[in-house]
Every structure is written in structure tokens, then in C-alpha cells.
């Protein structure tokens, strides 16, 4: 598979993770759109929104639990932050991922 996120997850492309569990990794976006721009990426390759299955409930719950923890860790609780999920042609990497943006936005994702 030629997926850049799969290569990062498998260690083929070196990347430090801000967070890692059995199901997810979190790392900074290389082209940040805000002061804080983290990607929350499932370890299992899921192509996009349309590929989320009925068995994805636990994964999606973990994504949002992780977002809540990252919001606390980065002192965003009382500030503006956004969680973005792109689909279709707006999804530049064909691997399901979520963007956590906080602080000042530089451009829209």
C-alpha cells in the first residue's frame, strides 16, 4: 500500500507521535492551518468516511476521547478549537483522519 499515513504508522517514515494507543496515533500536520494542528489517525487503514463500518463505534469513541484529552493537554478548554473530518476530494490523504485545530487559524482546512 502506498499510503503515507500507513508508512508513518509502520515506521517506514520516521515521525514522533504526540500520542499513541493500540488503535490511534497523533502527530502534528506538516502544513499547519492553525497554531496547533494535530492529526488523529487510526492505525487501521480506513480509506475515508464512506469506509467507516458498523463496527467502528469504539474507534470513533476513542478518537473523541483522545480529542478531549488533547484539548486539556494543550489548554484549549476555554479557547476556540475545531475538529475537522474531510471527505471526498477534500481529503488529501486517502486514510481516515481527524484534524484538531486550536489557536489562530492560518487558513481553512
SVG drawing of the C-alpha trace seen along z (x, -y; Angstrom):
<svg xmlns="http://www.w3.org/2000/svg" viewBox="-23 -34 36 38">
<polyline fill="none" stroke="black" stroke-width="0.4" points="0.0,0.0 1.3,-3.4 -0.5,-5.3 1.7,-7.9 -0.1,-7.6 0.3,-3.8 4.0,-4.3 4.2,-6.7 2.3,-4.2 4.5,-1.3 7.7,-3.3 8.8,-3.5 8.7,-7.2 10.1,-8.5 7.7,-10.6 7.3,-11.3 3.9,-10.8 2.3,-13.1 0.1,-10.2 -0.2,-6.5 -2.6,-3.8 -3.3,-0.4 -5.8,-2.0 -4.6,-5.6 -1.6,-7.9 -1.5,-11.6 1.1,-13.8 1.5,-17.4 0.4,-18.3 3.4,-19.2 1.4,-22.1 -0.4,-23.5 -3.5,-25.6 -3.5,-26.9 -1.2,-27.5 -2.0,-23.9 -2.8,-21.4 -2.7,-17.8 -3.8,-14.8 -5.6,-11.9 -5.1,-8.9 -6.5,-5.3 -3.7,-2.7 -6.0,-0.5 -6.3,-1.8 -9.8,-3.1 -10.0,-4.9 -12.4,-7.6 -15.8,-8.4 -17.6,-6.1 -15.5,-3.2 -16.5,-3.5 -18.3,-0.3 -20.8,0.6 -18.0,2.0 -16.3,-1.4 -18.1,-2.7 -15.3,-2.0 -12.7,-3.6 -14.8,-6.7 -15.4,-7.0 -11.6,-6.7 -11.0,-9.4 -13.2,-11.9 -11.9,-10.8 -8.4,-11.5 -9.5,-14.9 -10.9,-15.7 -7.6,-14.8 -5.6,-16.8 -7.8,-19.8 -7.0,-19.6 -3.3,-18.9 -3.0,-22.0 -5.1,-24.3 -7.8,-24.8 -10.8,-24.1 -11.6,-27.8 -10.4,-28.8 -11.5,-28.2 -10.7,-24.8 -12.1,-22.8 -12.2,-19.1 -12.4,-18.6 -13.1,-15.5 -12.7,-15.8 -14.2,-13.5 -14.2,-13.1 -11.7,-15.2 -11.2,-17.5 -9.4,-14.5 -5.9,-14.8 -4.6,-11.6 -6.9,-8.6 -6.7,-7.4 -9.4,-8.4 -8.0,-11.1 -9.2,-13.9 -7.7,-17.4 -7.6,-19.2 -7.0,-22.9 -6.6,-25.4 -5.4,-28.9 -5.3,-31.2 -6.3,-29.8 -3.9,-30.5 -6.3,-29.1 -9.3,-26.8 -8.7,-23.1"/>
</svg>
